[in-house]
Amino acid sequence: QVQLVDSGGGLVQAGGSLRLSCAASGRILSSYVMAWFRQAPGKEREFVAAIRWSSGITYVVDSVKGRFTISRDNAKNMVYLQMYSLKPEDTAVYYCAADSRITITTMRRLGEYEYWGQGTQVTVSS
């Protein structure tokens, strides 16, 4: 069993930065993939980025590549999403997710993740 707690959201002006945090507790296996998804009002939840817990290999969706960076601190059981050059279209609730069975093929599918954080709101004003 894994518990995830998201934090770090807030209101920021366009061009600003935020760092989201995901605190993971429970049995984090080396096979886990930790990911960030987001859901804008009236839209489906979408994949943003993921990181392999053991290797640190990262995957970032093209729409945020060069602006968002995912990282992890294994010692603290933390996953971060550093967001730069934020745009109004980045406004959404951001969710941390985790699962031990994720492959490169399934990484972007929200239904493949068993564990979810409660979400943290990010609002970018123009």
KANOR-V890388 format. One record per residue. N is the residue number from 1. RES is the residue in one small letter. PSI is psi in whole degrees, -180 to 180 (NA if undefined). NEAR is the number of other ideal C-beta (glycine too) atoms within 12 Angstrom. Layout:
N_RES_PSI_NEAR + N_RES_PSI_NEAR
//
This chain:
1_q_134_13 + 2_v_137_28 + 3_q_138_20 + 4_l_133_36 + 5_v_117_25 + 6_d_148_35 + 7_s_171_25 + 8_g_-5_27 + 9_g_173_31 + 10_g_-170_21 + 11_l_129_16 + 12_v_150_26 + 13_q_155_18 + 14_a_137_20 + 15_g_-11_17 + 16_g_-176_22 + 17_s_154_23 + 18_l_152_32 + 19_r_120_28 + 20_l_147_42 + 21_s_148_30 + 22_c_114_45 + 23_a_122_27 + 24_a_136_36 + 25_s_160_17 + 26_g_-160_17 + 27_r_98_16 + 28_i_105_31 + 29_l_156_23 + 30_s_-20_15 + 31_s_-3_17 + 32_y_146_33 + 33_v_130_43 + 34_m_136_51 + 35_a_161_45 + 36_w_132_53 + 37_f_165_40 + 38_r_153_40 + 39_q_113_25 + 40_a_159_23 + 41_p_128_14 + 42_g_7_8 + 43_k_164_13 + 44_e_156_15 + 45_r_134_25 + 46_e_151_26 + 47_f_141_32 + 48_v_-52_41 + 49_a_159_40 + 50_a_159_40 + 51_i_138_36 + 52_r_128_30 + 53_w_-40_32 + 54_s_-48_16 + 55_s_-24_16 + 56_g_5_19 + 57_i_135_19 + 58_t_156_28 + 59_y_132_29 + 60_v_136_26 + 61_v_148_24 + 62_d_-34_14 + 63_s_-19_18 + 64_v_1_31 + 65_k_135_16 + 66_g_-14_13 + 67_r_-34_27 + 68_f_143_35 + 69_t_131_27 + 70_i_141_40 + 71_s_168_27 + 72_r_155_36 + 73_d_100_19 + 74_n_-36_20 + 75_a_-33_8 + 76_k_-2_15 + 77_n_48_26 + 78_m_146_29 + 79_v_140_45 + 80_y_151_30 + 81_l_105_45 + 82_q_125_27 + 83_m_124_37 + 84_y_164_21 + 85_s_49_22 + 86_l_146_33 + 87_k_157_25 + 88_p_-32_20 + 89_e_-6_20 + 90_d_-6_38 + 91_t_124_28 + 92_a_170_34 + 93_v_128_27 + 94_y_133_46 + 95_y_137_36 + 96_c_144_45 + 97_a_157_44 + 98_a_147_42 + 99_d_155_30 + 100_s_-4_25 + 101_r_13_18 + 102_i_137_31 + 103_t_174_16 + 104_i_-28_13 + 105_t_-35_11 + 106_t_-2_20 + 107_m_-34_32 + 108_r_0_27 + 109_r_113_22 + 110_l_-28_26 + 111_g_-13_17 + 112_e_-11_24 + 113_y_128_30 + 114_e_-36_21 + 115_y_137_33 + 116_w_146_30 + 117_g_177_34 + 118_q_-12_19 + 119_g_150_25 + 120_t_132_32 + 121_q_131_25 + 122_v_123_37 + 123_t_124_26 + 124_v_118_29 + 125_s_149_16 + 126_s_NA_14
//
